[in-house]
Amino acid sequence: MLLPLFALFFLPFCFAASADAEHTKLVKLAAANNGVVRLDENIYNIITSPKRTWSASIQFTALDKKRRCSPCKDFDPSFSAVAKAWSTVPASERDSHFFATIDFDEAMPVFQQLGIQSAPIVQVYPAADGSRRPASGRISPTLLDFSQGFDAAPLAEQLSAYTPVPIPYKAPIDFARIGSYLLIVLASAVTLRFIYPVLQSRWTWAAITVITSLVMTSGFMFVRIRGMPHSGPGGQWVAQGFQSQFGQEVQVVFMIYGTLSAGFLMLTLIVPNQKNPQRQRMQVYLWCGVIFVMYSVLVSLFREKNRNYPFKLLL
């Protein structure tokens, strides 16, 4: 009669000893693999025990080459980096939350039991017993959201909501990015050295000023702000009315204004410097003719946009 009573008396202590042994086993497995517990079916049952006093973040993945899971290979380094950062916190907090990974080829029955058909995913299991059990009583796993991508920094931020203390993750120094920036600065300095004389030239700034003026006065900003199409129905490139303009029409107006500008610049800057009187006279006739013809084209364009436009030159 006394033996069954003694057995019932010591039963809670046996359960407690078993739970402590399981916890110690998980601590050793995490310490042996940079903070990540490698799971098989047996270890998975231990880490998700209904009597667990710890929480756990579990990565479900498929890293074998035959599975061809590129997202799994992209995400695994981030998960491992966050787990390694967690392994640096004091043992009192570190040993109450575990990071674990379970591969499809090492624990297929677990995937089938949970109905998991895609990877990678991360489930967070809260403590089911003890002081860290949620006040709401909800101990079912939470599926992590990957909307912020696979980077380690947002992953650490998300998982910190389930750990006793925030995960002290710090992104490693990106030497490749720093090298790229230095290379860009060096290339810019070398380029500036060669183009500096060009930038000092007044002709460079004159060309920039003229081109900018032509772009703006031809209607480019008008078309961009109003979101006008490149051309109208049936390939029509001239918009009717003075309050609308197509993108193709801007290009034609730019060409007309550019040719007119070139004509006036030639007459004022180049032709006066000609030493030969006959050549100078021919250039005057030539550029005056160009200006006359292009201005006629411009006036005809106004007539095309508005049939009531009263003026006409050649066309």
URQUIWO-V520167 format. One record per residue. PSI is psi in whole degrees, -180 to 180 (999 if undefined). D_FIRST is the distance of its C-alpha to the first C-alpha in Angstrom with 2 decimals. Layout:
PSI/D_FIRST + PSI/D_FIRST
This chain:
-35/0.00 + -29/3.80 + -46/5.65 + -35/6.21 + -42/7.05 + -38/9.22 + -44/10.69 + -34/11.71 + -41/13.12 + -6/15.21 + -47/16.32 + -36/19.41 + -33/20.46 + -42/20.47 + -42/22.66 + -43/24.89 + -38/25.34 + -43/26.23 + -40/28.74 + -39/30.28 + -40/30.74 + -42/32.43 + -44/34.64 + -38/35.64 + -42/36.55 + -39/38.78 + -44/40.45 + -40/41.34 + -38/42.67 + -42/44.83 + -29/46.18 + -9/47.13 + 44/49.29 + 38/51.21 + -2/48.64 + 124/48.14 + 120/44.87 + 124/45.71 + 140/43.31 + -171/42.23 + -40/39.81 + -49/36.74 + -33/38.03 + -43/39.17 + -32/35.64 + -48/34.51 + -22/37.39 + 21/36.97 + 139/33.17 + -12/32.12 + 15/30.24 + 139/33.38 + 8/34.52 + 165/37.92 + 166/40.88 + 141/42.90 + 117/46.39 + 126/46.42 + 124/49.67 + 120/49.80 + 177/52.74 + 89/54.47 + -8/56.40 + 139/57.14 + -33/60.90 + -17/60.61 + -20/59.17 + 46/62.38 + 89/60.69 + -42/63.26 + -34/61.51 + -44/58.38 + -32/60.49 + -36/62.23 + -32/59.07 + -43/56.88 + -35/58.92 + -44/58.64 + -42/54.87 + -37/54.58 + -41/56.95 + -41/54.94 + -40/51.69 + -39/53.46 + -37/54.67 + -29/51.13 + -9/49.99 + -8/52.28 + 162/50.52 + 151/48.19 + -32/44.73 + -35/43.02 + -39/44.71 + -40/45.27 + 4/41.63 + 2/40.70 + 134/43.04 + 147/43.65 + 130/46.61 + 154/45.92 + 139/47.99 + 125/47.06 + 144/49.66 + -41/50.06 + -11/50.43 + -15/47.29 + 57/44.93 + -39/46.59 + -32/43.41 + -45/42.90 + -41/46.46 + -39/46.00 + -40/42.75 + -9/44.49 + 30/47.74 + 122/49.82 + 2/53.25 + 158/55.29 + 156/55.14 + 154/55.09 + 158/52.84 + 126/50.64 + 137/47.48 + 120/45.93 + 116/42.18 + 166/41.19 + 138/37.96 + -11/35.11 + 165/32.96 + -168/33.55 + -22/36.70 + 6/39.12 + 132/37.82 + 142/40.90 + -28/41.20 + -16/42.21 + -1/38.87 + 115/40.84 + 9/39.26 + 152/41.16 + 152/43.67 + 131/47.27 + 127/50.13 + 146/52.72 + 130/56.35 + 22/58.98 + -22/61.96 + 10/63.03 + -171/63.14 + 8/61.35 + 151/62.52 + -36/60.02 + -54/61.22 + -30/60.48 + -46/57.20 + -39/56.09 + -42/57.23 + -46/55.24 + -21/52.01 + -19/52.32 + -14/51.30 + -4/47.77 + 157/47.38 + -37/46.34 + 158/49.89 + 146/53.07 + 123/53.58 + 57/56.29 + 135/58.25 + 127/61.91 + 137/64.17 + 158/65.71 + 126/69.43 + 89/71.30 + -31/73.95 + -42/75.35 + -42/76.11 + -43/77.61 + -39/79.73 + -44/80.91 + -43/81.96 + -39/83.83 + -40/85.54 + -43/86.63 + -43/88.00 + -44/89.85 + -38/91.28 + -41/92.36 + -42/94.10 + -43/95.94 + -43/96.92 + -35/98.14 + -38/100.30 + -31/102.12 + -3/102.43 + -44/103.33 + -35/107.08 + -40/106.63 + -25/104.87 + -16/107.76 + 136/110.31 + -25/111.67 + -33/112.03 + -49/108.27 + -31/107.63 + -43/110.57 + -42/109.09 + -42/105.67 + -44/107.31 + -46/109.39 + -42/106.53 + -42/104.26 + -41/107.06 + -42/107.67 + -44/103.99 + -42/103.73 + -16/107.08 + -7/106.58 + 13/103.73 + -49/100.67 + -36/98.75 + -47/99.86 + -40/98.33 + -44/95.11 + -41/94.49 + -7/95.23 + 40/93.46 + 147/96.52 + 165/96.35 + -37/98.27 + 166/100.62 + -170/101.16 + 139/101.12 + 22/103.07 + 10/103.36 + 129/105.32 + -6/105.40 + 118/107.52 + 136/105.81 + 139/108.14 + 154/108.85 + -1/108.87 + 13/105.37 + 157/103.51 + 137/103.48 + 161/101.78 + -39/100.39 + -33/103.03 + -35/105.72 + -42/104.55 + -40/105.18 + -44/108.73 + -39/109.54 + -43/108.21 + -41/110.56 + -49/113.52 + -39/112.94 + -42/112.37 + -41/115.66 + -43/117.53 + -43/116.10 + -40/117.08 + -47/120.60 + -38/121.11 + -40/119.66 + -41/122.01 + -31/125.01 + -26/124.21 + -37/122.85 + -50/124.05 + -42/127.37 + -20/129.15 + 0/128.56 + 131/130.37 + -30/133.54 + 118/135.24 + -39/136.82 + -44/136.73 + -38/133.06 + -42/132.28 + -43/134.17 + -38/132.38 + -35/128.98 + -48/129.97 + -43/130.92 + -52/127.75 + -30/125.27 + -39/127.15 + -42/126.98 + -45/123.23 + -42/122.69 + -47/124.93 + -47/123.18 + -34/119.63 + -35/120.49 + -41/121.86 + -42/118.54 + -43/116.70 + -40/118.97 + -32/118.52 + -39/114.74 + -40/115.16 + -34/117.25 + -35/114.54 + -32/111.93 + 108/114.22 + -19/117.10 + 5/118.93 + 125/119.20 + -10/122.96 + 153/123.66 + 143/124.45 + -88/125.80 + -47/126.19 + 999/123.45
